[in-house]
Amino acid sequence: MILGVQIINFDIFDCDKAGILIDESMVPAGQPRANAMRKLNALIGRNNTGKTSFMGCLAFMKDCVTDGVTDASISCGRPGFSNMTPDNTKPSKFKVFFKLGDRETGKTDYIQYELSISANRFGTPFVSYEKATMSEKAEDGSYNLSTLLEVSNGEGFVLRPESEGGKKEELSLDDDHRTALSLFGKLRRYTHLCDLYHEIATWFFCSFSSEEQSTYYNEGGAPGGHKHLNSTGSNVGNVLEFIKQSNEEEYERIVTEIKNKIPAMKKKKNLPKTLAESPNKLFLYLLLLRDGSPRSTIFIDTPDKDLYHDMVDVLADEMREYSIKNRYCQIVFSTHNPYIIESMSPKEVWVFERSFEQDSGDVRIRCAGDDPLVNEMFSQGIGMGAIWYGGHLDPDEKED
């Protein structure tokens, strides 16, 4: 799961951060520490303050790691790297601090990944810097940092596994359009890098509310079973077919459980032929949250869109249950709806603000848990939805 993200010189972000980075995690016990991102995170704020852009930046970073920076810059309708960075003379930088479950030992690892992307004189992007750093807490309370991977302009090193001596191995990369993590993250002996790559590669960006979804149903989809829902949910029939053929009892359990939570489906014997229209869109979210191989982080832009208020409550409860049930998984979603954050804590709400005095670089991200008044109101039993509706999460007009 993600504990913190910093984005520098990309999209509308100049140098903006949500959560904590590796240096902030090493604060001695008893001293104040900034709020980390949680297993459930709500991004709120007025229109065009950067909530969707924040998730879009992470989607771009994921594609850079898995597909290469050149392909990532033009896939999914992106306009090319030079059109996405405010200043082409400086690199765009991404820093993400993770809490990971070691798939071999089962213990918790803390790793920060840094990726810098620059443009050559033709505007073509390339990986200019890459680093993976692991933090381990010693018995005396101090922290030990070890660099697992560091590459600058194609030259650097990777740390060998302890079973192979644990020494630095120099490397030289021939392709500067691809990340070193995409190579070493697929070699099993580099367990920490494998865990890091798997974490990023299994990020899921949900677009169930997009226009693209409904057109797919009108045109018809490809036959056959699919193990996971795609980003638009347009292959829901394929996923249901896969579950049914794999384990019919599990299929009946999942479908019955979901139908009982949706008023429009509760009394129907069979599933509707199409699940594209509201309110059955909730079915897609509930099916996603029951995936047998849960995603590391699910990003959802306005999951409450087109949902009636009682179904928003259902979705909020389901997201909470998902975050509790899956230890190292989390959900990050944006919303304009106070209902969906009513039962959340101040530390789970991230407020996006923007002055709109310039095209980029004027975004501010703060955690609601940093506000003493909000914390006090919450401790007195006032829900976050009511606090937001009352205007206590809006920026102080005196600061403008």
C-alpha positions as a printed NumPy array, in Angstrom:
array([[  0.   ,   0.   ,   0.   ],
       [  1.022,   3.609,  -0.58 ],
       [  2.102,   5.688,   2.417],
       [  3.   ,   8.807,   0.487],
       [  3.353,  10.325,  -2.982],
       [  5.305,  13.325,  -4.229],
       [  4.903,  14.666,  -7.776],
       [  7.331,  17.247,  -9.152],
       [  7.015,  19.13 , -12.458],
       [  4.238,  17.064, -13.985],
       [  0.718,  17.96 , -15.077],
       [ -0.534,  20.724, -12.763],
       [  1.814,  19.767,  -9.931],
       [  4.932,  21.789,  -9.209],
       [  6.134,  20.022,  -6.057],
       [  3.174,  18.54 ,  -4.197],
       [  2.897,  15.702,  -1.718],
       [  0.218,  13.586,  -0.047],
       [  1.265,  11.398,   2.891],
       [  4.852,  10.783,   3.981],
       [  8.111,   9.863,   2.284],
       [ 10.883,   7.658,   3.62 ],
       [ 12.752,  10.404,   5.494],
       [  9.567,  11.448,   7.329],
       [  8.909,   7.845,   8.386],
       [ 12.108,   7.771,  10.459],
       [ 10.967,  10.296,  13.052],
       [ 11.859,   9.023,  16.556],
       [  9.031,   7.799,  18.751],
       [  7.333,  10.548,  20.724],
       [  8.   ,  13.256,  18.149],
       [  5.234,  14.603,  15.88 ],
       [  4.962,  12.841,  12.543],
       [  3.112,  13.84 ,   9.392],
       [  0.054,  11.816,   8.432],
       [  0.63 ,   8.889,   6.081],
       [ -1.91 ,   7.759,   3.525],
       [ -4.234,   5.109,   4.948],
       [ -5.863,   1.947,   3.696],
       [ -8.929,   4.022,   2.755],
       [ -8.375,   7.534,   1.378],
       [-10.846,  10.136,   0.136],
       [ -9.672,  12.991,  -2.093],
       [-11.969,  16.   ,  -1.794],
       [-11.948,  19.578,  -3.   ],
       [-13.598,  21.872,  -5.516],
       [-13.684,  21.096,  -9.239],
       [-10.356,  21.241, -11.08 ],
       [ -8.226,  21.28 ,  -7.936],
       [ -6.165,  18.248,  -8.988],
       [ -7.951,  15.176,  -7.58 ],
       [ -8.372,  13.434, -10.929],
       [ -4.975,  14.687, -12.107],
       [ -3.352,  13.176,  -9.012],
       [ -4.669,   9.722,  -9.909],
       [ -3.841,  10.323, -13.569],
       [ -0.21 ,  11.039, -12.653],
       [  0.017,   7.726, -10.807],
       [ -1.593,   5.933, -13.757],
       [  1.096,   7.443, -15.984],
       [  3.823,   6.355, -13.556],
       [  2.467,   2.811, -13.529],
       [  2.486,   2.667, -17.332],
       [  6.038,   4.046, -17.39 ],
       [  7.169,   1.217, -15.106],
       [  5.323,  -1.565, -16.92 ],
       [  5.308,  -0.395, -20.571],
       [  8.094,   2.151, -20.909],
       [  8.002,   5.945, -20.867],
       [  7.521,   6.397, -24.625],
       [  4.442,   4.194, -24.857],
       [  3.07 ,   5.548, -21.58 ],
       [  3.229,   9.107, -22.944],
       [  0.837,   8.398, -25.803],
       [ -1.352,   5.58 , -24.471],
       [ -4.828,   6.124, -23.002],
       [ -5.242,   9.328, -25.015],
       [ -2.233,  11.064, -23.461],
       [ -0.859,  13.923, -25.606],
       [  2.853,  13.104, -25.35 ],
       [  5.318,  13.782, -22.561],
       [  6.252,  17.307, -23.693],
       [  2.627,  18.345, -23.403],
       [  2.262,  16.913, -19.902],
       [  5.216,  18.535, -18.163],
       [  5.103,  22.27 , -17.323],
       [  8.852,  22.753, -17.857],
       [ 10.607,  20.564, -20.44 ],
       [ 14.014,  21.766, -19.279],
       [ 13.555,  19.987, -15.947],
       [ 12.777,  16.325, -15.248],
       [  9.398,  15.176, -14.022],
       [  9.84 ,  13.302, -10.764],
       [  7.707,  10.772,  -8.93 ],
       [  8.436,   9.535,  -5.417],
       [  6.216,   6.875,  -3.854],
       [  6.744,   5.364,  -0.405],
       [  5.284,   1.875,   0.082],
       [  4.408,  -0.497,   2.886],
       [  4.695,  -3.96 ,   1.378],
       [  4.149,  -7.518,   2.488],
       [  7.215,  -9.643,   1.781],
       [  5.837, -12.628,  -0.135],
       [  8.696, -14.874,   1.057],
       [  9.045, -14.016,   4.753],
       [  5.641, -12.489,   5.428],
       [  7.18 ,  -9.526,   7.243],
       [  6.511,  -5.888,   6.417],
       [  8.914,  -3.996,   4.161],
       [  9.125,  -0.23 ,   3.662],
       [ 10.445,   0.772,   0.244],
       [ 10.538,   4.098,  -1.574],
       [ 10.652,   4.221,  -5.363],
       [ 11.858,   7.284,  -7.252],
       [ 11.497,   7.827, -10.98 ],
       [ 12.69 ,  10.841, -12.977],
       [ 11.751,  11.31 , -16.622],
       [ 13.394,  13.891, -18.87 ],
       [ 12.906,  14.928, -22.489],
       [ 15.658,  15.095, -25.107],
       [ 15.942,  17.99 , -27.565],
       [ 13.283,  16.378, -29.747],
       [ 10.833,  16.131, -26.86 ],
       [ 11.144,  12.35 , -26.578],
       [ 11.001,  11.106, -22.961],
       [ 13.651,   8.906, -21.371],
       [ 14.379,   7.563, -17.886],
       [ 16.999,   9.884, -16.419],
       [ 17.054,   8.587, -12.854],
       [ 15.641,   5.681, -10.884],
       [ 16.116,   4.556,  -7.306],
       [ 14.604,   2.055,  -4.861],
       [ 15.463,   2.482,  -1.173],
       [ 14.509,   0.14 ,   1.664],
       [ 14.108,   1.207,   5.287],
       [ 14.567,  -1.247,   8.161],
       [ 14.146,  -0.475,  11.85 ],
       [ 16.916,  -1.759,  14.098],
       [ 16.423,  -3.123,  17.616],
       [ 17.737,   0.103,  19.149],
       [ 15.012,   2.109,  17.372],
       [ 17.276,   3.565,  14.683],
       [ 16.684,   3.088,  10.968],
       [ 18.945,   1.496,   8.39 ],
       [ 18.612,   2.508,   4.76 ],
       [ 19.773,   0.295,   1.923],
       [ 19.681,   1.195,  -1.757],
       [ 18.292,  -1.75 ,  -3.725],
       [ 18.587,  -0.122,  -7.127],
       [ 20.001,   3.146,  -8.442],
       [ 20.426,   4.13 , -12.076],
       [ 21.347,   7.513, -13.536],
       [ 21.234,   7.941, -17.315],
       [ 21.512,   4.211, -17.858],
       [ 24.455,   3.6  , -15.504],
       [ 24.192,   2.366, -11.924],
       [ 23.911,  -0.709,  -9.745],
       [ 21.525,  -3.233,  -8.293],
       [ 21.967,  -4.816,  -4.87 ],
       [ 22.407,  -8.553,  -5.07 ],
       [ 20.259, -10.74 ,  -2.814],
       [ 21.821, -11.692,   0.529],
       [ 22.022, -15.295,  -0.659],
       [ 24.39 , -14.052,  -3.386],
       [ 26.56 , -11.934,  -1.109],
       [ 24.426,  -8.794,  -0.89 ],
       [ 26.984,  -6.714,  -2.789],
       [ 26.418,  -4.058,  -5.416],
       [ 26.408,  -5.254,  -8.996],
       [ 27.171,  -2.603, -11.584],
       [ 24.821,  -2.382, -14.537],
       [ 24.508,  -0.529, -17.807],
       [ 21.133,  -0.317, -19.54 ],
       [ 20.865,  -0.165, -23.32 ],
       [ 17.251,   1.047, -23.482],
       [ 16.624,   4.336, -21.672],
       [ 12.911,   4.23 , -22.485],
       [ 12.336,   1.386, -20.026],
       [ 12.791,   1.326, -16.284],
       [ 15.319,  -0.905, -14.571],
       [ 12.527,  -1.953, -12.207],
       [ 10.657,  -3.521, -15.131],
       [ 13.685,  -5.787, -15.652],
       [ 14.802,  -6.692, -12.135],
       [ 11.24 ,  -6.709, -10.845],
       [ 10.627,  -9.815, -12.935],
       [ 13.652, -11.77 , -11.706],
       [ 12.597, -13.853,  -8.715],
       [ 15.905, -13.72 ,  -6.918],
       [ 15.48 ,  -9.942,  -6.446],
       [ 12.598, -10.488,  -4.035],
       [ 12.204,  -6.911,  -2.806],
       [ 12.235,  -5.48 ,  -6.321],
       [  9.773,  -8.184,  -7.394],
       [  7.429,  -7.166,  -4.573],
       [  7.802,  -3.505,  -5.528],
       [  7.138,  -4.156,  -9.215],
       [  4.123,  -6.353,  -8.413],
       [  2.732,  -3.615,  -6.163],
       [  2.857,  -0.987,  -8.91 ],
       [  1.794,  -3.354, -11.702],
       [ -1.384,  -4.342,  -9.831],
       [ -2.632,  -0.782,  -9.305],
       [ -6.181,  -0.644, -10.686],
       [ -7.665,   2.545, -12.102],
       [-11.419,   2.197, -12.126],
       [-13.518,   3.976, -14.777],
       [-16.903,   2.366, -14.239],
       [-18.583,   5.765, -14.619],
       [-17.008,   6.567, -17.976],
       [-18.892,   6.915, -21.263],
       [-16.674,   4.234, -22.777],
       [-18.337,   1.587, -20.646],
       [-21.878,   1.88 , -21.987],
       [-20.865,   1.847, -25.668],
       [-19.142,  -1.489, -25.174],
       [-22.404,  -3.141, -24.199],
       [-24.181,  -1.8  , -27.264],
       [-21.477,  -3.186, -29.509],
       [-21.079,  -6.492, -27.688],
       [-17.947,  -7.89 , -26.074],
       [-15.539, -10.71 , -26.876],
       [-16.624, -14.15 , -25.59 ],
       [-14.765, -16.235, -23.018],
       [-13.969, -16.057, -19.327],
       [-11.875, -13.268, -17.821],
       [-10.277, -13.53 , -14.381],
       [-10.478,  -9.797, -13.55 ],
       [-12.683,  -6.847, -14.402],
       [-11.167,  -4.347, -16.799],
       [-11.016,  -0.632, -16.018],
       [-14.472,   0.135, -17.437],
       [-16.168,  -3.008, -16.152],
       [-17.284,  -3.784, -19.692],
       [-16.186,  -7.436, -19.386],
       [-18.396,  -8.156, -16.369],
       [-20.144, -10.962, -18.264],
       [-16.798, -12.58 , -19.009],
       [-15.778, -12.342, -15.347],
       [-19.039, -13.871, -14.14 ],
       [-18.568, -16.666, -16.669],
       [-15.037, -17.312, -15.361],
       [-16.2  , -17.447, -11.724],
       [-19.113, -19.735, -12.57 ],
       [-16.989, -22.19 , -14.519],
       [-14.244, -22.158, -11.876],
       [-16.498, -22.674,  -8.854],
       [-20.271, -22.616,  -9.244],
       [-20.896, -22.537,  -5.494],
       [-18.635, -19.511,  -5.149],
       [-20.451, -17.892,  -8.063],
       [-23.845, -18.366,  -6.404],
       [-22.523, -17.037,  -3.116],
       [-21.027, -13.904,  -4.657],
       [-24.007, -13.101,  -6.859],
       [-26.533, -13.694,  -4.082],
       [-24.51 , -11.617,  -1.639],
       [-24.274,  -8.702,  -4.048],
       [-27.905,  -8.863,  -5.184],
       [-29.079,  -8.69 ,  -1.584],
       [-27.294,  -5.365,  -1.188],
       [-28.874,  -3.751,  -4.268],
       [-32.604,  -2.917,  -4.015],
       [-33.19 ,  -3.074,  -7.777],
       [-31.776,  -6.615,  -7.952],
       [-32.876,  -8.09 ,  -4.646],
       [-36.196,  -9.528,  -5.886],
       [-34.99 , -10.56 ,  -9.35 ],
       [-34.269, -14.235,  -9.917],
       [-31.695, -13.739, -12.668],
       [-29.079, -11.094, -13.302],
       [-30.053,  -8.406, -15.835],
       [-28.61 ,  -8.837, -19.302],
       [-26.78 ,  -5.544, -19.036],
       [-25.191,  -4.023, -15.948],
       [-24.185,  -0.745, -17.558],
       [-27.006,   1.454, -16.283],
       [-27.369,   2.924, -12.83 ],
       [-28.222,   1.694, -10.223],
       [-26.728,  -1.651, -11.288],
       [-23.336,   0.03 , -11.629],
       [-23.004,  -0.71 ,  -7.929],
       [-22.842,  -4.389,  -8.913],
       [-19.539,  -3.701, -10.669],
       [-17.986,  -2.104,  -7.595],
       [-19.139,  -4.903,  -5.308],
       [-17.845,  -7.534,  -7.733],
       [-14.486,  -5.731,  -7.961],
       [-14.2  ,  -5.731,  -4.176],
       [-14.727,  -9.51 ,  -4.158],
       [-11.914, -10.314,  -6.559],
       [-10.121, -13.471,  -5.418],
       [ -6.772, -11.823,  -6.195],
       [ -7.255,  -8.307,  -4.816],
       [ -5.475,  -5.348,  -6.373],
       [ -2.757,  -3.624,  -4.357],
       [ -4.404,  -0.21 ,  -4.71 ],
       [ -7.724,   0.649,  -6.32 ],
       [ -8.133,   4.203,  -7.608],
       [-11.704,   5.35 ,  -8.254],
       [-12.799,   8.72 ,  -9.613],
       [-16.2  ,   9.649,  -8.102],
       [-17.504,   6.157,  -7.251],
       [-20.719,   7.748,  -5.929],
       [-21.635,   9.14 ,  -9.35 ],
       [-25.209,   8.15 , -10.353],
       [-25.741,   6.23 ,  -7.105],
       [-28.716,   6.907,  -4.824],
       [-27.768,   7.892,  -1.258],
       [-28.597,   4.504,   0.292],
       [-26.399,   2.773,  -2.276],
       [-23.598,   5.23 ,  -1.48 ],
       [-23.815,   3.964,   2.112],
       [-23.542,   0.368,   0.87 ],
       [-20.491,   1.196,  -1.237],
       [-18.813,   3.061,   1.633],
       [-19.307,   0.063,   3.936],
       [-17.992,  -2.339,   1.291],
       [-14.866,  -0.263,   0.672],
       [-14.183,  -0.161,   4.384],
       [-14.6  ,  -3.934,   4.667],
       [-12.257,  -4.46 ,   1.705],
       [ -9.551,  -2.315,   3.292],
       [ -9.833,  -4.225,   6.582],
       [ -9.966,  -7.7  ,   5.058],
       [ -6.962,  -7.258,   2.729],
       [ -3.963,  -6.333,   4.848],
       [ -1.727,  -4.578,   2.338],
       [ -4.437,  -3.309,  -0.023],
       [ -5.973,   0.157,  -0.107],
       [ -8.512,   2.302,  -1.912],
       [ -8.022,   5.89 ,  -3.066],
       [-11.125,   7.655,  -4.371],
       [-12.238,  11.177,  -5.204],
       [-15.672,  12.504,  -4.338],
       [-17.914,  15.552,  -4.046],
       [-20.422,  13.687,  -1.875],
       [-20.376,  14.207,   1.928],
       [-22.348,  10.973,   2.472],
       [-19.515,   8.677,   1.413],
       [-16.972,  10.127,   3.887],
       [-19.34 ,  10.399,   6.864],
       [-17.852,   7.395,   8.675],
       [-14.228,   8.095,   7.727],
       [-11.643,   9.623,  10.058],
       [ -9.891,  12.983,   9.478],
       [ -6.634,  11.139,   8.747],
       [ -8.291,   9.401,   5.789],
       [ -9.437,  12.598,   4.06 ],
       [ -7.131,  14.601,   1.775],
       [ -8.181,  18.109,   0.803],
       [ -7.079,  19.504,  -2.566],
       [ -6.932,  23.291,  -2.936],
       [ -5.926,  25.525,  -5.795],
       [ -5.679,  29.284,  -6.284],
       [ -6.288,  29.139, -10.075],
       [ -3.887,  32.052, -10.454],
       [ -1.766,  30.047, -12.901],
       [ -2.089,  27.019, -15.184],
       [ -0.017,  24.758, -12.952],
       [  2.01 ,  24.704,  -9.766],
       [ -0.619,  26.252,  -7.494],
       [ -2.054,  23.068,  -5.98 ],
       [ -1.98 ,  22.394,  -2.255],
       [ -2.736,  19.002,  -0.683],
       [ -3.387,  18.733,   3.035],
       [ -4.711,  16.053,   5.343],
       [ -7.893,  16.927,   7.23 ],
       [ -6.261,  15.252,  10.233],
       [ -3.776,  18.15 ,  10.418],
       [ -6.553,  20.529,  11.493],
       [ -6.994,  20.601,  15.31 ],
       [-10.562,  21.916,  15.017],
       [-11.577,  19.098,  12.667],
       [-10.008,  16.529,  14.995],
       [-11.818,  17.969,  17.99 ],
       [-15.195,  18.019,  16.197],
       [-14.653,  14.426,  15.081],
       [-13.74 ,  13.339,  18.626],
       [-17.029,  14.863,  19.799],
       [-18.941,  12.53 ,  17.478],
       [-19.471,  14.758,  14.431],
       [-19.036,  12.821,  11.176],
       [-16.643,  13.929,   8.46 ],
       [-19.513,  14.417,   6.011],
       [-21.18 ,  16.885,   8.373],
       [-17.851,  18.625,   9.043],
       [-17.289,  19.004,   5.305],
       [-20.86 ,  20.162,   4.651],
       [-20.401,  22.753,   7.391],
       [-17.49 ,  24.277,   5.464],
       [-14.767,  23.312,   7.943],
       [-12.675,  21.549,   5.292],
       [-12.749,  24.469,   2.859],
       [ -9.667,  26.701,   2.578],
       [ -9.431,  29.696,   4.86 ],
       [-10.513,  32.653,   2.744],
       [ -8.206,  34.896,   4.747],
       [ -5.223,  33.084,   3.211],
       [ -6.169,  34.177,  -0.306]])
